[in-house]
Amino acid sequence: MANILKMKKLLFIIIGSMGISASAQQVLTPETLWKLGRVSALGISKDGKSVVYKVSIPSIEENKSNSKFYTVPVAGGVATEVADVKDLVKDKNISPDGLWMLSSQEVKVEKVLGKDYYPELDKSNVQRYDALDYRHWDTWNDGTHNHVFYGGVPKDNVRLAQPIDIMQGEPYDSPQKPHGGEEDYIWSPSGKSIIYVCKKKSGTAYAVSTNTDLYEYDLETKTTKNLTESNLGYDTNPAFSPQGHLTWLQMKRDGYEADKNDIIVRFKGIDMNLTANWDNSVDSFMWSPDGKKIYFTAAVDGTKQLFEVNFPGLTKIAIIVKQITNGDFDVNDIVGFTKETIILTRNDMNHAQEIFSFNTKKKTWLQLSHTNDDFYTTIALPKYERRYVTTTDGKKMLVWVILPPNFDKNKKYPTLLYCQGGPQSPLTQFYSFRWNFSLMASQGYIIVAPNRRGMYGHGQEWNEQISKDWGGQVMQDYLAAIDDVSKENYVDKSRLGAIGASYGGYSVFYLAGIHNKRFKTFISHCGVYNLQSMYGTTEEVFFNNWDHGGAYWEKDNAVAQKTYTQFNPINFVNNWDTPILIIQGGKDYRVPIGQGQEAFQAAQLKGIKSRFLYFPEENHWVLKPQNALVWQREFFKWLKETL
């Protein structure tokens, strides 16, 4: 009997210690977030046996990221670090005959600098412009442009032929600035021509248009032709099917950067739109090895999933789009194919991206890379929930609610309304290293993240309803979401905040003038504060023309006049009465520095507790590790002070 009592006592102690250990688990912090490895897939090895990938790990001390490379069997197993991946994965930039290689580099083609015009004044730092597009994203135009080149494949590190500029000194960019890369140029299957993406407009015409086209350069004749001249919107991401059919992504309307993105296949001289009757927008795609299907990723219902569409040119059946994966996660990249699986990258709100294989027949997943697994076993993770809220116009809206680790429904928690940027961008199961829901919840906050108007994944009509209505129904969507969640007993209604960047920052500025005492604090990062001065200083004018209906000086334009008055945050600043943190990048030319300065000056002169956090060398984002860590610390410091 004594032994039984001892055993029970011991068992009680063990169980109790397990409970203490679980409750004492660490939570995610800004410092630990910036120790996570960032996984990116490079492709499947040439022998088809392994996935090759890169892991970048930020170094706070060095203020940069360091990378390592790995291979892991496609069937699963232990990853192996490799020193060099150059010869492991097929290089798409090598021509089919193996003789030529594509590359890109900047070429000086225009006079801009003072010393360009007056060589003897070589110490001058003057810049002269006769048209717009004088700066873009985070860089001033100095007269150089990205150009595509081809040259002989180096042997023994010696290039056999001088690279040739296929754009022949034109004042245009390929890859596209600011974010274009190697996806902007490819070889034709014959190796006799090169396809590249370019917007062949310059100056002011460039700033007001989204009309990129696919161009074909013939190596023999040295001539170029426009392959998509009839389409006036974006034509991007060229690829060829296994049978050699040119395929690309296309938006129809010029000036509309968030138009429906469709998959186009040129078959026997006819452009076939495979997703025309599917009510969503494509992110990326890849042909199946047999050429009978195209797999693609797209946002749907607050996630990003894998889809397939058959190619009727081979299957001879009607076009059918099917969703292949399903779950609360984001499928980001299609890496390649094995006999029975598709290799993909995947993440969710609590886990950074890793590499997986997905068996299309069994519908099963196998995680291949395990870069951060050990770390996640040491921390308590938040819980995220789906919530469907009825909007003021009677629509059903998905709202993600993220609850702190070890959530206790009997406690009351400060709660943050997250306002997504874009304005047309999906709010899915993304894992950000700045706007990280898992991190925010781990600091003791409930996060309310509504899929308001302008979100991909809920049909094109829902996505388009935000255009020319920035301060209209979408603001009611925000308030409907926070009001609905605030009905819960565990929400401390006296401690609500609103946060966001870009259009989300605009949302914060606008809500600050109409929130009717709901919120106790605000945080706006690179937000639009004054639509008129924004129109006068931003670089991609097409965006403002589309979303606001035109220019603010068009007095006969009823749509524009409504936008620049009724939806302009500056016109409601007299109602501001709540503490606000304003964050701004010095090299943000999309939402230029004056937006943050105007807002901060107004808050200060009105006597409102406010702070201006300025990053001189950052653009619309915060990219340098130390700056990013300062951002996180200041973010939570402000919330602690004001919420």
N, C-alpha and C positions, 0 to 999 in steps of 0.2 A: 504493500500500500504506500509506504514511504517512497519507494522507487517510482511508483506511478505519479505521485504528487510532484516529485522532482522533475519527471519528464514533462508533466503539464506546465510546470513553472518555466522550464527551459524553452518549451515550445512557445509559451506566451512571450518570453523575452525575445526569441528569434523573430516572431511575427511583429512584435512591437518595434524592434529595431529596423525591420524591413519597412514598416510604415514611416518611421522617422527618416530613413534614408530616402524614401520616395518623396516625402514632403520637403526634404532639404535639398532636393535636386536643384542644380543651378538653372538660371534662365538666360536667355540670349541677351547679350549686351552689345553696345556699339563696338567695343574692343574685340569681342569674340567673333562678331559678324565679319570683321575685317581680317580674320585669320582663316576664313573658309576658302577652300580651293574652288576655282571657277572653271568648270569643265566645258570644253568645246570639242566637238567631234570633227576630225579631219577627213575621215572616209574609211572605207573598207580596204584592207590591204590587197595588193595585186593578186595574191594567191587565194583570196577569198576566205582566209581562215581567221583573220583578226580584224578588230576595229582599232583604228589608230586615233588617238585623241591627245589633247593638250590640257594641262592643268595650270592655270595662272594663280599665283598666290601673292596677294598684295603685301608689300613690306612697308610698314609704317616708318621704320628707321630710314630706309633708303628712299622713301616717297615714290616708289614705283612698284610694278609687279614683276615677279620672276616666274619663268615658265619651265615646266618639265613635260616630257613627252612619254606616252605609254602605248602599249598594245595590250589587248585583252581578247581571248578567243571569242568568236561569235556564238559559240555554244555555251559560254560562261566559263569562269575559271579565274585564276590569279592574274592580275595585271603585271606586266613587265615594263620597267623603265627602259627607254631607248635613248641613245644620244642624238640620233639623227633620223628624221622621218622622210628625208628627201626622196629616197628611192622606194619607200614602202607603199605609197599611194600613187595611183595614176595621176599624172599632171595634165589637167585639161588644157593647159597653155601650150603643150607640145602638139605640133601638127600630126595628123594621122600617119604621115610617112616618116615621122620622127626627125625631120630635118630642120624644122623651124620652131621658134618659140615666141609666144606673145608676151608682151610686157607693157607697162605704162610708165610715163614719166612726165614731169612738168616741162613745158616748152614756153620760152618767152616769145610772144607773138605780137604784143601791142605796146605802144609807148604810153606810159602812165607816170613814171617818176620824173622829177625835175631833171635828173642827170640823163634820162633818156632823150630829152629835148635839148639839153645844154650840157654836153659831155665835160666841158671844162669846169662846170660847177658840180663836181662829183661828191662834194660834202653836203649838198643840199638834201633836205628830206621832204621835199614838196611832192604832192600827188595831185594829178590833174584828171578830171573826169568830164566828159561831154554827155554822159547818159547815166541811167541807173545801172544797177548791178555793180556798184562800186565797192560793195562789201557783201559777204554772204556767210551766214551762220556765225562763224567766229574769226573770219579772215578777210582782210581788205584785198581788193583786186590790185595786184602789182604788175599786171600785164602777162602773167603766166597762165597757161591752161593745161589740163591733163590731156595727153594724147596717147593713142594706142600705137605700139611699135611691133614689128616682127623682125627677127634676125636669126641667124644660124644658131642651132643648139650648141652651147659651149662643150668642147671636149678638152679634158685635162685643164679645165678652168680657162680655156682660151676660146673666145667667140670667133667663129669662122667667117662671119659676115657682119658688116656694119648695120645695126638696126635701122629699119626704114620707117619713117613717120607716115602712117597710112592716112592721116588727116591733113597732111601736106601744108602745115602752117596755118590752118584755119583757127579763128578766134573762138573756138567752142571746146567743150569739155567732154571727154570720155576717158575714164569713168566720170560719171556725173558728180559734180560737187553739190552738197558737201559730203554725202555719205556713200557714194557709189564705190564699188570695188571690182574684183575680178569677175563678178557676175555680169558685168556690163559688156564683156566681149568674149567671143567663142570662135572656134574654127568651124567651118562647114564640114560635113562628113567627107567630102572629097579632098579637103585640104587645099582647095584652089581659091578659096575666098574666106573672108573674115566678116563676121556679123558683129556690129557694135551698137550700143545705145547712145544717142546724142540728142540734145535739144539745140538745133542749129539756128539759134537766135542769139542776138547779142544786145547789150545795153538795156534800154527800157523795155524793148520787146521781150527780152528774156525774163525780166522781173514780173511781167504780167501774164505769163503763159506757163502751162504745164505740158506743152506739146513736144514730148520726146518721141523719137522715131527709131526704128531699127534700120541701120544702113548696112549695105553689103559692099565690101571692097574686094575687087578682083585682082589677084596677085599678078596675073599675066598682062592685063590691059592697063593696070594702075588706075582704074576708074571706079567710081562709087555711085550706087543708086539707092534711093529711098524705097524701102520695102513696105512701109506703112503710111505712106503719104496721105491717104484718105482719112485716117483717124486723127482727130484733133486733140485727144487727151494723151495720157501716159501710155507708152508702149515700152515694156521693160522685161528683164529676165529671159532673154532668148535661150532656147535649148532645142535639141533635135531628138526626135523619137528614134528608137532602134532602126526604124525603116527609113529615116532621113527626112521626116516631116518637121518643118520649122514650127516651133511652139513658143508662145510668150504670154505674158500677162498684159491686160489692156484695160484702161479706163476710157470712157467715151468722151466726156465733156472737158473742154479746155478750161483751165483755171480752177478746176475742182479737184483738189488733191485727195479727197476722201470719197471719190466716186466708187461705185461698185467695180471691184477688180475681178476680171473674168479670164478664163483660160481659152486662148485662141490657138487653133491648129490649122496650118495652111495645107490643104489636101487637094491635089489635082487642080491647083489654081484658085480654090475656093477657101475663104477663111471661115472655119467652123467654130462657133462659140459654144464650148461644151458646158458652160455653167450659166448660160443666158436665162434659163427658166428656174434656176435655183436661187432662192431669196436670201443670199448672204454674199460675203466677199472673201476672195481667196488670198491667203498670205504667201504661200510658197508651194511648189509642186515638183514631182519627179515622175518620169515614165517608168512603168514596170518593164522588166527585162525583155518580155515578149512583145511589147508595144501595143498590147490590147487594152491597157488601162493607164490612167494617170492617177497617182496618189497625190493628195494635197492637204494642207493644213488650213484651218479657218476657225475663227471664234464662233462659239455657239453656247448660248445660255450660261454665260459667265465662266466659260472654260475655252480652251483651244484643243480641237480634236483632229483626228486623221479621217479623211474622206477618200473615196475613190469615185471616178467617173469612167465609164467605158468609152472607148474610141470606136465610133460606128464605122470608120473607114476600114477596120479589120473585123470587128465583131458582127457587123451587118444588122445590129439591133438598135432599137431606140436608145437615145442617151438617157442614162439613169445615174443620178448622184446618190451615193450611199455613205452614211456615217459608219466608220469602221471601229472606232474606239469610243469609249464612254466612261466617264468618271470625273471626280473632282480633282483634276490636274490639267496642266497645259502640255500638249505635244508641240514642240517647237521646231525641230529640224528633222527632215527625212535624210538619213545618212546614206542608206543603200539597202540592198536586198541579199538575203541568202536563199537557199532552196525553199524554206517554209516560213521564213520570218522577214520582217522589216526592221531595220535598225533605226531607232529614233532617239531623240533627246526629250527628257520629260522633267518637270518640276511641279511643285505645288506651293501653296502659301507658306508652308512650314519647312520646305526642303529645297535647297539649291539644285540646279540642273545636274542630272546624271544621264548616263547612256543606258538604254534598254533595248531588248529585242521583243517584238510583238508577233506572236504566232497568229496569222490571219484565220487559220482554220479552227484552232482550239480556243482562240480569243484569250490567250494567256500571255502574261508578261514575265520577262526575266531581266532583272537588273544586272548590267554588265560591269559598269564602273561603280566603285564604292568609295569615292574620294572623301566624303564627309560623314560616312556612316558612324564611325567611332565617336565623332563629336556629338551627333544627335542623340546617342544613347546616354549621354551625360547630362542632358538638359531636359527640363519639363517644357513641353510644347503647348502653345495655345490651341484652342478648339475653334474651328470656323463652322458657321451654320448658314444654310440658305434660309432666306426669309422673303416672302412675297408680299409686297405692299401695294395697296390700291392707290393710284395717283389721283390728283384732283380732277382729272378728266376721265376717270373710270378705267384706266389701263392697269394691267398687272405688271409690276416692276420687281425684278430680282434685286435683293439687297444682301450683300455678304455682311455677316456680323461675326467679328473675330473677338473671342473671349480670352481673358488672361489665363495663363497656366494655373492649374489648381483652382479653377473658378469656383466660387461659392455664391450660389444664387441668393443667399441670405445677407450678403454684403451689398454695399452700394459702391459703384465704380464711376470715376470720371470717364466721360465718353467723347470720342472724337468723330466728327463727320469728315470723311475723306472725300475730297472733290478731285476727280480725275481730270488730267489734262487732255489735250488733243486739238480741238474739242471732240473730234470724232476718232476715238480709239477704244479698244476693248478693255473692259475691266474684268480680268479673268483670274486664274490661279497663278498669277505671275509672282516671281521672287526677285524683288528689287534689292540692291545693296544701298539704297537711300530711302525710298518710300517703302520700307519693309514692314508689312503688317504684323508679322511674327515678332519682330523686335518691339514695335510699339505696344502690342498687347503684353509682351513680357515685362514691360515697365509698369504694368498695372492699369492700362487703359483698355476700354472697350472701343473697337473700331467699327464704324458704320460706313459701308462702302456701297453706295447705290449704283446700279446699272442704269443711270438716268438716260434721257434722250441723247443721241449722239454716240451710243455704244454699238460697235459691231456685235453680231451674234444674235440679234433679236429681229432680224429682217431689215431690208433697206429703208422702209418707211420710217421705222423707229430711229435709224441712224441719221436720216436726213432731216428730221424734225428740229434739229438744233440750229441748222443754218438759217441765218437772218433772224434768229430768235434767241440770241445768247442769254438775255435776261428775262425770258418769258417762261414757258412751261417747264423748262429744265430747272429753274430756281424753285418752282413749286414741287418738282420731283425731289430735290434735295430736302426741302422742309418736310415733305410727306414722309420721307425715310427716317429722319431724325425724330420727328414727332411720334411716329409709330413705335420705334424701338424705345423711346423714352417712356412709354407706357409701362415698361417692365419695372418691377420693384427694385431690381438690382442696378438700375441706371440712376445715378445721382443727377437729377435734373438741374441742380444748382451749379453743376460743374460740367458744362458742355463746351466743346471747342470745335472750330472748323479749320481745316488745313488743306493745302493743295498747291500745285505748281502749274505754271503756264496758263492754260484755260482754267485749271483748278485754282490758280492764284487769282485770276480774274474773278472766279466764283466767290472766293473769300472776300475780295474787295467789294463785290456787289452785295453779298450777304451782309457785310458790315453795315450797309446802309438801309437794309430792309428787314433785319432778323427779329425786330420787335422784342429785344431783351432775351432771346433764347440762349445766346452764346456768351460765355465769360471770357473767351480769348480767341484770337485768330493768328494763323501763320500763313503768309503768302510768299511763295518762292517764284521769282521771275514771272510775276503776274501782270496782266494787262490792266492798267488803271485808268488810262485816258485814251479812248478809241480814236480821237482826233490826232493826238500827237503820235500815237502808235502808227496810224496810217502814214504820217509824215516821216517816220524814221525807220520802220521795219524794212526788210530787204525783199521778201517774196510778196510783192504787192497783189499777186493773183489771189492769195489766201484771203486778204481783207476785202477785195472786190467781190469775191464769191460769198463769203460769210456775212458781210455787212450790206451787200447789195449795191456797192459802188463807193464813190468818194464822198466825204462829208460836205464838200462844197456844192454838190449837185442838189440845188434847192427844189427842183421839180421832181426829184426822185423820192417818192413817198417812203419806199422801203428803207433807203439809206438814211433819210431824215429821222425815221422812227428809231433805227438802230443807234445812231450817234447821239440821240437825246434820251430816249426812254431806257436804253440798255447800256448807257455809259456810266460806269461806277463813279466818275468824278462829279456827276450831277446829283449824287446822293450822299456826298461826303459830309454834308451838314448834319446828317443823322448819326455820324460815327460817334460812339461813346464807349468803345470797348478796347482793351489793350490789344496791340497788334505787333507781331514780329514780321519784318519785311526783309527778304533775302534776295540778293541780286548778284549776277555774274557780270564782271566788267567786259567780257568778250561775248556777251549775248547780243547778237545783232538781230535775232528773231524778235525778242521782246527787249528792246534796248534799255540801257541803264536809266534813262529819264523816267521810265514808268515807275520804277521803285523809288527814285528820288522824289518824284511828285507826291507819291503816296506818303512817304515818310515825312516830308515837309508839312503836308496837310495835317497829319496826326500830331506832329510836334506843336505846330502853331495853334492847334485846337486844345492843347494841353492833355492829350491822351497818352497814357503810358505806351511807349513804342520803342522799338530798337531796329537799327539798320545793320544788317549783316552783309558785308560786301566782300566778294571774292574777285579781286582784280584780274586774275589769270584764268578764271573759269568761264565757260560759255553757258548755254542753256541748262547744262548739267554740271555736276561736281565730280571730277574724274580723278584728281590727284588724291592718294590715300590720306595724307595728313589733313588736307582741306576737308575731305569727306568725314573724317573723324571729328574735326572741329564742328562741322555741320550737325552731326548727330548729337554731340554734347550740348551745343547751343540750343538745338531743337528741344531736347528734354529739360534743359535748364529753364527755358522760357515757360514750358508747361508747368514745371514745378513752382515757378514764381507766380504764375497767373491763374492756374487751375487747381 
